[in-house]
Each structure stands twice: as C-alpha cells, then as structure tokens.
Amino acid sequence: MVRLSVFEAFVSEGCMSFERVKDIQTKEDLADFVGELREGLVLNPDDWENPDLERFLAAMEAWIRSIDMYAKNSGDSDVTSPSWSTFAKILCASKVYE
C-alpha cells in the first residue's frame, strides 16, 4: 500500500490532486491554479471549509505560521523554500485549514 504524505492526503481530500500542486513551476502555472481554485469555489462552495475571504485569509495566515511544523511532520522540506509550488500549497491549504 502506498503511504501518502500529510499534504498529499490533505490536497487529495480537500483541494486538488497532489500532482497538480507539485507540477506548479511558473507564475503562469500558479495563475492557472488560482483560476482553478476560484472555479472550484464557484461550482462547489460546500467543499471549502473557508469559503469567504476573511476565513480563507485567516487559514492562510495560520498555515503559513505552522509551515515549519508541517515540514517537520511531513518531510516536505520544499515548503520552507519559497517557490510557485509552495505558494500553491499555501493557497490549497487555506481552503480547508482550521
């Protein structure tokens, strides 16, 4: 059985596929991803734990503040180095993080 990382399970369950987030390498990729998030919110708002801007930004702030612990627990050290993919992970996590 393949064991998913915490983030892989998190995004597979609450956002998009892990591969989609992992493949973001450029600002254009990130812009497309943000558009997909927006479309997902419009089409399926009940899938979002944080469907309004205030809650989304609060979750984003909380996830950014806990990113070092997430990296330690998941082994995903990529999040400690800023990249377009890391920002996509932050956006994705903000959708469901409490």
N, CA, C and O atoms as a printed pandas DataFrame, in Angstrom:
     atom_number atom_name residue_name chain_id  residue_number  x_coord  y_coord  z_coord
0              1         N          MET        A               1    0.829   -1.168    0.000
1              2        CA          MET        A               1    0.000    0.000    0.000
2              3         C          MET        A               1    0.888    1.251    0.000
3              4         O          MET        A               1    1.847    1.333    0.768
4              5         N          VAL        A               2    0.572    2.213   -0.853
5              6        CA          VAL        A               2    1.334    3.447   -0.945
6              7         C          VAL        A               2    0.872    4.388    0.164
7              8         O          VAL        A               2   -0.323    4.635    0.325
8              9         N          ARG        A               3    1.829    4.907    0.922
9             10        CA          ARG        A               3    1.512    5.832    2.013
10            11         C          ARG        A               3    1.702    7.258    1.514
11            12         O          ARG        A               3    2.781    7.624    1.047
12            13         N          LEU        A               4    0.648    8.059    1.617
13            14        CA          LEU        A               4    0.706    9.447    1.186
14            15         C          LEU        A               4    1.281   10.313    2.289
15            16         O          LEU        A               4    1.093   10.030    3.472
16            17         N          SER        A               5    1.986   11.376    1.899
17            18        CA          SER        A               5    2.413   12.357    2.891
18            19         C          SER        A               5    1.179   13.062    3.426
19            20         O          SER        A               5    0.091   12.940    2.863
20            21         N          VAL        A               6    1.349   13.790    4.502
21            22        CA          VAL        A               6    0.241   14.538    5.077
22            23         C          VAL        A               6   -0.346   15.477    4.041
23            24         O          VAL        A               6   -1.566   15.548    3.891
24            25         N          PHE        A               7    0.507   16.201    3.322
25            26        CA          PHE        A               7   -0.006   17.147    2.336
26            27         C          PHE        A               7   -0.652   16.432    1.169
27            28         O          PHE        A               7   -1.683   16.883    0.670
28            29         N          GLU        A               8   -0.074   15.326    0.718
29            30        CA          GLU        A               8   -0.674   14.572   -0.382
30            31         C          GLU        A               8   -2.094   14.146   -0.022
31            32         O          GLU        A               8   -3.016   14.295   -0.823
32            33         N          ALA        A               9   -2.262   13.619    1.180
33            34        CA          ALA        A               9   -3.590   13.219    1.626
34            35         C          ALA        A               9   -4.486   14.436    1.770
35            36         O          ALA        A               9   -5.662   14.395    1.409
36            37         N          PHE        A              10   -3.938   15.504    2.292
37            38        CA          PHE        A              10   -4.672   16.745    2.516
38            39         C          PHE        A              10   -5.217   17.297    1.206
39            40         O          PHE        A              10   -6.406   17.601    1.108
40            41         N          VAL        A              11   -4.357   17.431    0.197
41            42        CA          VAL        A              11   -4.821   18.006   -1.063
42            43         C          VAL        A              11   -5.681   17.032   -1.845
43            44         O          VAL        A              11   -6.597   17.454   -2.551
44            45         N          SER        A              12   -5.412   15.755   -1.739
45            46        CA          SER        A              12   -6.245   14.789   -2.444
46            47         C          SER        A              12   -7.660   14.811   -1.896
47            48         O          SER        A              12   -8.629   14.641   -2.637
48            49         N          GLU        A              13   -7.770   15.021   -0.608
49            50        CA          GLU        A              13   -9.062   15.029    0.055
50            51         C          GLU        A              13   -9.746   16.383   -0.060
51            52         O          GLU        A              13  -10.954   16.452   -0.287
52            53         N          GLY        A              14   -8.981   17.462    0.094
53            54        CA          GLY        A              14   -9.618   18.753    0.241
54            55         C          GLY        A              14   -9.383   19.761   -0.861
55            56         O          GLY        A              14  -10.006   20.823   -0.842
56            57         N          CYS        A              15   -8.531   19.490   -1.805
57            58        CA          CYS        A              15   -8.242   20.523   -2.786
58            59         C          CYS        A              15   -8.214   19.938   -4.187
59            60         O          CYS        A              15   -9.254   19.794   -4.830
60            61         N          MET        A              16   -7.064   19.613   -4.641
61            62        CA          MET        A              16   -6.869   19.053   -5.966
62            63         C          MET        A              16   -5.857   17.933   -5.820
63            64         O          MET        A              16   -5.394   17.643   -4.717
64            65         N          SER        A              17   -5.522   17.314   -6.916
65            66        CA          SER        A              17   -4.551   16.248   -6.805
66            67         C          SER        A              17   -3.188   16.789   -6.412
67            68         O          SER        A              17   -2.813   17.901   -6.786
68            69         N          PHE        A              18   -2.454   15.988   -5.655
69            70        CA          PHE        A              18   -1.101   16.371   -5.242
70            71         C          PHE        A              18   -0.233   16.641   -6.461
71            72         O          PHE        A              18    0.572   17.572   -6.458
72            73         N          GLU        A              19   -0.387   15.848   -7.484
73            74        CA          GLU        A              19    0.416   16.033   -8.694
74            75         C          GLU        A              19    0.181   17.411   -9.288
75            76         O          GLU        A              19    1.117   18.030   -9.795
76            77         N          ARG        A              20   -1.043   17.900   -9.237
77            78        CA          ARG        A              20   -1.354   19.229   -9.783
78            79         C          ARG        A              20   -0.562   20.303   -9.032
79            80         O          ARG        A              20    0.019   21.191   -9.656
80            81         N          VAL        A              21   -0.537   20.230   -7.728
81            82        CA          VAL        A              21    0.191   21.211   -6.928
82            83         C          VAL        A              21    1.689   21.064   -7.142
83            84         O          VAL        A              21    2.398   22.058   -7.300
84            85         N          LYS        A              22    2.166   19.841   -7.149
85            86        CA          LYS        A              22    3.597   19.564   -7.296
86            87         C          LYS        A              22    4.148   20.052   -8.637
87            88         O          LYS        A              22    5.322   20.411   -8.734
88            89         N          ASP        A              23    3.307   20.064   -9.665
89            90        CA          ASP        A              23    3.761   20.436  -11.006
90            91         C          ASP        A              23    3.829   21.943  -11.240
91            92         O          ASP        A              23    4.249   22.373  -12.314
92            93         N          ILE        A              24    3.430   22.747  -10.273
93            94        CA          ILE        A              24    3.448   24.200  -10.455
94            95         C          ILE        A              24    4.883   24.690  -10.346
95            96         O          ILE        A              24    5.526   24.561   -9.304
96            97         N          GLN        A              25    5.369   25.253  -11.443
97            98        CA          GLN        A              25    6.763   25.699  -11.508
98            99         C          GLN        A              25    6.901   27.159  -11.917
99           100         O          GLN        A              25    7.934   27.775  -11.651
100          101         N          THR        A              26    5.883   27.725  -12.557
101          102        CA          THR        A              26    5.991   29.088  -13.083
102          103         C          THR        A              26    4.827   29.936  -12.584
103          104         O          THR        A              26    3.850   29.420  -12.041
104          105         N          LYS        A              27    4.949   31.237  -12.778
105          106        CA          LYS        A              27    3.850   32.118  -12.379
106          107         C          LYS        A              27    2.598   31.826  -13.213
107          108         O          LYS        A              27    1.480   31.983  -12.723
108          109         N          GLU        A              28    2.777   31.404  -14.463
109          110        CA          GLU        A              28    1.628   31.045  -15.290
110          111         C          GLU        A              28    0.927   29.808  -14.740
111          112         O          GLU        A              28   -0.303   29.742  -14.718
112          113         N          ASP        A              29    1.714   28.825  -14.295
113          114        CA          ASP        A              29    1.139   27.631  -13.665
114          115         C          ASP        A              29    0.331   28.023  -12.435
115          116         O          ASP        A              29   -0.778   27.532  -12.224
116          117         N          LEU        A              30    0.901   28.915  -11.626
117          118        CA          LEU        A              30    0.212   29.342  -10.412
118          119         C          LEU        A              30   -1.053   30.116  -10.758
119          120         O          LEU        A              30   -2.087   29.919  -10.121
120          121         N          ALA        A              31   -0.988   30.993  -11.759
121          122        CA          ALA        A              31   -2.178   31.740  -12.172
122          123         C          ALA        A              31   -3.278   30.786  -12.626
123          124         O          ALA        A              31   -4.444   30.980  -12.284
124          125         N          ASP        A              32   -2.921   29.765  -13.387
125          126        CA          ASP        A              32   -3.905   28.759  -13.805
126          127         C          ASP        A              32   -4.493   28.054  -12.588
127          128         O          ASP        A              32   -5.699   27.818  -12.522
128          129         N          PHE        A              33   -3.643   27.721  -11.635
129          130        CA          PHE        A              33   -4.074   27.036  -10.417
130          131         C          PHE        A              33   -5.053   27.902   -9.624
131          132         O          PHE        A              33   -6.075   27.410   -9.146
132          133         N          VAL        A              34   -4.738   29.191   -9.487
133          134        CA          VAL        A              34   -5.628   30.109   -8.771
134          135         C          VAL        A              34   -6.979   30.179   -9.491
135          136         O          VAL        A              34   -8.027   30.196   -8.846
136          137         N          GLY        A              35   -6.953   30.218  -10.808
137          138        CA          GLY        A              35   -8.203   30.199  -11.579
138          139         C          GLY        A              35   -9.006   28.933  -11.321
139          140         O          GLY        A              35  -10.231   28.981  -11.217
140          141         N          GLU        A              36   -8.314   27.794  -11.218
141          142        CA          GLU        A              36   -8.991   26.528  -10.922
142          143         C          GLU        A              36   -9.581   26.544   -9.518
143          144         O          GLU        A              36  -10.682   26.037   -9.303
144          145         N          LEU        A              37   -8.853   27.126   -8.556
145          146        CA          LEU        A              37   -9.397   27.247   -7.204
146          147         C          LEU        A              37  -10.664   28.092   -7.206
147          148         O          LEU        A              37  -11.670   27.723   -6.600
148          149         N          ARG        A              38  -10.606   29.233   -7.895
149          150        CA          ARG        A              38  -11.770   30.125   -7.975
150          151         C          ARG        A              38  -12.959   29.406   -8.602
151          152         O          ARG        A              38  -14.080   29.494   -8.101
152          153         N          GLU        A              39  -12.713   28.702   -9.687
153          154        CA          GLU        A              39  -13.780   27.955  -10.344
154          155         C          GLU        A              39  -14.350   26.883   -9.413
155          156         O          GLU        A              39  -15.562   26.669   -9.371
156          157         N          GLY        A              40  -13.473   26.217   -8.674
157          158        CA          GLY        A              40  -13.930   25.206   -7.720
158          159         C          GLY        A              40  -14.802   25.808   -6.635
159          160         O          GLY        A              40  -15.786   25.197   -6.218
160          161         N          LEU        A              41  -14.450   26.996   -6.177
161          162        CA          LEU        A              41  -15.249   27.674   -5.164
162          163         C          LEU        A              41  -16.624   28.038   -5.715
163          164         O          LEU        A              41  -17.634   27.854   -5.035
164          165         N          VAL        A              42  -16.667   28.547   -6.931
165          166        CA          VAL        A              42  -17.940   28.934   -7.544
166          167         C          VAL        A              42  -18.833   27.710   -7.751
167          168         O          VAL        A              42  -20.031   27.751   -7.473
168          169         N          LEU        A              43  -18.244   26.636   -8.236
169          170        CA          LEU        A              43  -19.028   25.437   -8.559
170          171         C          LEU        A              43  -19.359   24.578   -7.339
171          172         O          LEU        A              43  -20.409   23.938   -7.301
172          173         N          ASN        A              44  -18.464   24.559   -6.337
173          174        CA          ASN        A              44  -18.636   23.672   -5.182
174          175         C          ASN        A              44  -18.277   24.374   -3.875
175          176         O          ASN        A              44  -17.336   23.953   -3.204
176          177         N          PRO        A              45  -18.986   25.417   -3.498
177          178        CA          PRO        A              45  -18.613   26.144   -2.276
178          179         C          PRO        A              45  -18.694   25.293   -1.015
179          180         O          PRO        A              45  -18.006   25.584   -0.036
180          181         N          ASP        A              46  -19.509   24.261   -1.016
181          182        CA          ASP        A              46  -19.622   23.404    0.162
182          183         C          ASP        A              46  -18.387   22.541    0.388
183          184         O          ASP        A              46  -18.228   21.960    1.461
184          185         N          ASP        A              47  -17.515   22.452   -0.608
185          186        CA          ASP        A              47  -16.270   21.693   -0.468
186          187         C          ASP        A              47  -15.200   22.491    0.275
187          188         O          ASP        A              47  -14.139   21.957    0.601
188          189         N          TRP        A              48  -15.474   23.754    0.539
189          190        CA          TRP        A              48  -14.496   24.644    1.158
190          191         C          TRP        A              48  -14.828   24.839    2.624
191          192         O          TRP        A              48  -15.950   25.213    2.968
192          193         N          GLU        A              49  -13.867   24.590    3.477
193          194        CA          GLU        A              49  -14.000   24.883    4.903
194          195         C          GLU        A              49  -13.986   26.391    5.128
195          196         O          GLU        A              49  -14.596   26.892    6.073
196          197         N          ASN        A              50  -13.288   27.107    4.256
197          198        CA          ASN        A              50  -13.107   28.557    4.390
198          199         C          ASN        A              50  -13.555   29.265    3.113
199          200         O          ASN        A              50  -12.722   29.743    2.343
200          201         N          PRO        A              51  -14.881   29.334    2.884
201          202        CA          PRO        A              51  -15.385   29.839    1.607
202          203         C          PRO        A              51  -15.447   31.358    1.481
203          204         O          PRO        A              51  -15.673   31.868    0.384
204          205         N          ASP        A              52  -15.250   32.099    2.583
205          206        CA          ASP        A              52  -15.252   33.555    2.440
206          207         C          ASP        A              52  -13.833   34.080    2.647
207          208         O          ASP        A              52  -12.985   33.398    3.221
208          209         N          LEU        A              53  -13.592   35.287    2.178
209          210        CA          LEU        A              53  -12.236   35.813    2.167
210          211         C          LEU        A              53  -11.641   35.933    3.564
211          212         O          LEU        A              53  -10.466   35.620    3.757
212          213         N          GLU        A              54  -12.414   36.371    4.526
213          214        CA          GLU        A              54  -11.888   36.527    5.889
214          215         C          GLU        A              54  -11.396   35.199    6.453
215          216         O          GLU        A              54  -10.292   35.125    6.992
216          217         N          ARG        A              55  -12.199   34.163    6.335
217          218        CA          ARG        A              55  -11.800   32.847    6.846
218          219         C          ARG        A              55  -10.639   32.267    6.041
219          220         O          ARG        A              55   -9.739   31.643    6.602
220          221         N          PHE        A              56  -10.662   32.476    4.727
221          222        CA          PHE        A              56   -9.588   31.981    3.870
222          223         C          PHE        A              56   -8.260   32.617    4.252
223          224         O          PHE        A              56   -7.251   31.924    4.383
224          225         N          LEU        A              57   -8.258   33.945    4.431
225          226        CA          LEU        A              57   -7.017   34.628    4.795
226          227         C          LEU        A              57   -6.551   34.255    6.200
227          228         O          LEU        A              57   -5.349   34.146    6.442
228          229         N          ALA        A              58   -7.488   34.057    7.126
229          230        CA          ALA        A              58   -7.114   33.611    8.475
230          231         C          ALA        A              58   -6.472   32.227    8.419
231          232         O          ALA        A              58   -5.482   31.968    9.103
232          233         N          ALA        A              59   -7.041   31.340    7.602
233          234        CA          ALA        A              59   -6.466   30.000    7.454
234          235         C          ALA        A              59   -5.100   30.069    6.779
235          236         O          ALA        A              59   -4.185   29.329    7.141
236          237         N          MET        A              60   -4.963   30.959    5.798
237          238        CA          MET        A              60   -3.679   31.110    5.123
238          239         C          MET        A              60   -2.623   31.585    6.115
239          240         O          MET        A              60   -1.512   31.054    6.151
240          241         N          GLU        A              61   -2.969   32.577    6.913
241          242        CA          GLU        A              61   -2.034   33.069    7.927
242          243         C          GLU        A              61   -1.636   31.946    8.891
243          244         O          GLU        A              61   -0.455   31.767    9.187
244          245         N          ALA        A              62   -2.621   31.200    9.372
245          246        CA          ALA        A              62   -2.341   30.119   10.326
246          247         C          ALA        A              62   -1.457   29.047    9.691
247          248         O          ALA        A              62   -0.532   28.548   10.331
248          249         N          TRP        A              63   -1.733   28.692    8.445
249          250        CA          TRP        A              63   -0.944   27.642    7.795
250          251         C          TRP        A              63    0.482   28.111    7.555
251          252         O          TRP        A              63    1.425   27.340    7.734
252          253         N          ILE        A              64    0.649   29.363    7.153
253          254        CA          ILE        A              64    1.997   29.896    6.948
254          255         C          ILE        A              64    2.764   29.875    8.270
255          256         O          ILE        A              64    3.940   29.511    8.303
256          257         N          ARG        A              65    2.103   30.263    9.348
257          258        CA          ARG        A              65    2.772   30.276   10.659
258          259         C          ARG        A              65    3.147   28.863   11.126
259          260         O          ARG        A              65    4.102   28.694   11.884
260          261         N          SER        A              66    2.411   27.870   10.681
261          262        CA          SER        A              66    2.696   26.493   11.118
262          263         C          SER        A              66    3.459   25.695   10.062
263          264         O          SER        A              66    3.603   24.480   10.195
264          265         N          ILE        A              67    3.946   26.355    9.026
265          266        CA          ILE        A              67    4.576   25.657    7.911
266          267         C          ILE        A              67    5.829   24.885    8.338
267          268         O          ILE        A              67    6.105   23.817    7.791
268          269         N          ASP        A              68    6.592   25.407    9.305
269          270        CA          ASP        A              68    7.784   24.684    9.764
270          271         C          ASP        A              68    7.404   23.366   10.438
271          272         O          ASP        A              68    8.065   22.347   10.235
272          273         N          MET        A              69    6.349   23.388   11.233
273          274        CA          MET        A              69    5.883   22.154   11.883
274          275         C          MET        A              69    5.345   21.171   10.845
275          276         O          MET        A              69    5.589   19.967   10.927
276          277         N          TYR        A              70    4.610   21.703    9.868
277          278        CA          TYR        A              70    4.128   20.849    8.781
278          279         C          TYR        A              70    5.315   20.193    8.072
279          280         O          TYR        A              70    5.294   18.989    7.816
280          281         N          ALA        A              71    6.345   20.974    7.757
281          282        CA          ALA        A              71    7.523   20.431    7.067
282          283         C          ALA        A              71    8.191   19.349    7.905
283          284         O          ALA        A              71    8.592   18.310    7.380
284          285         N          LYS        A              72    8.309   19.592    9.204
285          286        CA          LYS        A              72    8.924   18.608   10.102
286          287         C          LYS        A              72    8.115   17.321   10.154
287          288         O          LYS        A              72    8.677   16.228   10.089
288          289         N          ASN        A              73    6.796   17.447   10.272
289          290        CA          ASN        A              73    5.927   16.267   10.406
290          291         C          ASN        A              73    5.756   15.500    9.098
291          292         O          ASN        A              73    5.592   14.280    9.112
292          293         N          SER        A              74    5.793   16.200    7.980
293          294        CA          SER        A              74    5.508   15.557    6.701
294          295         C          SER        A              74    6.760   15.185    5.919
295          296         O          SER        A              74    6.708   14.346    5.019
296          297         N          GLY        A              75    7.881   15.807    6.259
297          298        CA          GLY        A              75    9.084   15.583    5.476
298          299         C          GLY        A              75    9.110   16.401    4.195
299          300         O          GLY        A              75   10.022   16.247    3.381
300          301         N          ASP        A              76    8.123   17.268    4.005
301          302        CA          ASP        A              76    8.028   18.105    2.809
302          303         C          ASP        A              76    8.843   19.370    3.034
303          304         O          ASP        A              76    8.295   20.418    3.374
304          305         N          SER        A              77   10.154   19.266    2.841
305          306        CA          SER        A              77   11.038   20.406    3.094
306          307         C          SER        A              77   10.932   21.474    2.010
307          308         O          SER        A              77   11.450   22.577    2.183
308          309         N          ASP        A              78   10.271   21.165    0.894
309          310        CA          ASP        A              78   10.112   22.144   -0.179
310          311         C          ASP        A              78    9.374   23.390    0.298
311          312         O          ASP        A              78    9.614   24.482   -0.217
312          313         N          VAL        A              79    8.483   23.243    1.271
313          314        CA          VAL        A              79    7.673   24.383    1.708
314          315         C          VAL        A              79    8.479   25.430    2.465
315          316         O          VAL        A              79    8.011   26.554    2.651
316          317         N          THR        A              80    9.669   25.082    2.900
317          318        CA          THR        A              80   10.484   26.061    3.632
318          319         C          THR        A              80   11.290   26.952    2.689
319          320         O          THR        A              80   11.913   27.915    3.135
320          321         N          SER        A              81   11.286   26.646    1.406
321          322        CA          SER        A              81   11.947   27.470    0.389
322          323         C          SER        A              81   10.871   28.033   -0.538
323          324         O          SER        A              81   10.179   27.264   -1.205
324          325         N          PRO        A              82   10.716   29.344   -0.594
325          326        CA          PRO        A              82    9.663   29.924   -1.426
326          327         C          PRO        A              82    9.768   29.492   -2.885
327          328         O          PRO        A              82   10.849   29.490   -3.473
328          329         N          SER        A              83    8.642   29.134   -3.445
329          330        CA          SER        A              83    8.548   28.778   -4.861
330          331         C          SER        A              83    7.094   28.954   -5.276
331          332         O          SER        A              83    6.217   29.128   -4.429
332          333         N          TRP        A              84    6.847   28.909   -6.546
333          334        CA          TRP        A              84    5.463   28.982   -7.025
334          335         C          TRP        A              84    4.671   27.797   -6.492
335          336         O          TRP        A              84    3.501   27.945   -6.136
336          337         N          SER        A              85    5.286   26.637   -6.432
337          338        CA          SER        A              85    4.621   25.449   -5.915
338          339         C          SER        A              85    4.295   25.594   -4.423
339          340         O          SER        A              85    3.225   25.182   -3.974
340          341         N          THR        A              86    5.224   26.180   -3.661
341          342        CA          THR        A              86    4.961   26.401   -2.237
342          343         C          THR        A              86    3.769   27.332   -2.053
343          344         O          THR        A              86    2.915   27.092   -1.200
344          345         N          PHE        A              87    3.712   28.392   -2.852
345          346        CA          PHE        A              87    2.579   29.307   -2.728
346          347         C          PHE        A              87    1.279   28.592   -3.092
347          348         O          PHE        A              87    0.246   28.846   -2.474
348          349         N          ALA        A              88    1.315   27.711   -4.078
349          350        CA          ALA        A              88    0.119   26.934   -4.421
350          351         C          ALA        A              88   -0.293   26.044   -3.252
351          352         O          ALA        A              88   -1.484   25.879   -2.988
352          353         N          LYS        A              89    0.688   25.468   -2.547
353          354        CA          LYS        A              89    0.374   24.654   -1.372
354          355         C          LYS        A              89   -0.293   25.507   -0.306
355          356         O          LYS        A              89   -1.247   25.064    0.333
356          357         N          ILE        A              90    0.200   26.730   -0.106
357          358        CA          ILE        A              90   -0.394   27.637    0.878
358          359         C          ILE        A              90   -1.840   27.944    0.490
359          360         O          ILE        A              90   -2.729   27.901    1.340
360          361         N          LEU        A              91   -2.081   28.249   -0.770
361          362        CA          LEU        A              91   -3.448   28.534   -1.218
362          363         C          LEU        A              91   -4.359   27.331   -1.035
363          364         O          LEU        A              91   -5.495   27.454   -0.576
364          365         N          CYS        A              92   -3.845   26.182   -1.398
365          366        CA          CYS        A              92   -4.625   24.949   -1.298
366          367         C          CYS        A              92   -4.959   24.644    0.165
367          368         O          CYS        A              92   -6.096   24.295    0.486
368          369         N          ALA        A              93   -3.990   24.773    1.028
369          370        CA          ALA        A              93   -4.212   24.502    2.438
370          371         C          ALA        A              93   -5.202   25.491    3.049
371          372         O          ALA        A              93   -5.972   25.140    3.943
372          373         N          SER        A              94   -5.175   26.720    2.563
373          374        CA          SER        A              94   -6.063   27.748    3.102
374          375         C          SER        A              94   -7.530   27.452    2.831
375          376         O          SER        A              94   -8.414   27.984    3.502
376          377         N          LYS        A              95   -7.776   26.625    1.872
377          378        CA          LYS        A              95   -9.156   26.246    1.545
378          379         C          LYS        A              95   -9.783   25.457    2.701
379          380         O          LYS        A              95  -10.975   25.602    2.969
380          381         N          VAL        A              96   -8.998   24.632    3.382
381          382        CA          VAL        A              96   -9.566   23.718    4.367
382          383         C          VAL        A              96   -8.945   23.777    5.748
383          384         O          VAL        A              96   -9.472   23.166    6.677
384          385         N          TYR        A              97   -7.836   24.498    5.913
385          386        CA          TYR        A              97   -7.119   24.523    7.187
386          387         C          TYR        A              97   -7.957   25.187    8.271
387          388         O          TYR        A              97   -8.601   26.207    8.023
388          389         N          GLU        A              98   -7.952   24.618    9.462
389          390        CA          GLU        A              98   -8.711   25.200   10.589
390          391         C          GLU        A              98   -7.788   25.657   11.678
391          392         O          GLU        A              98   -8.244   26.170   12.700
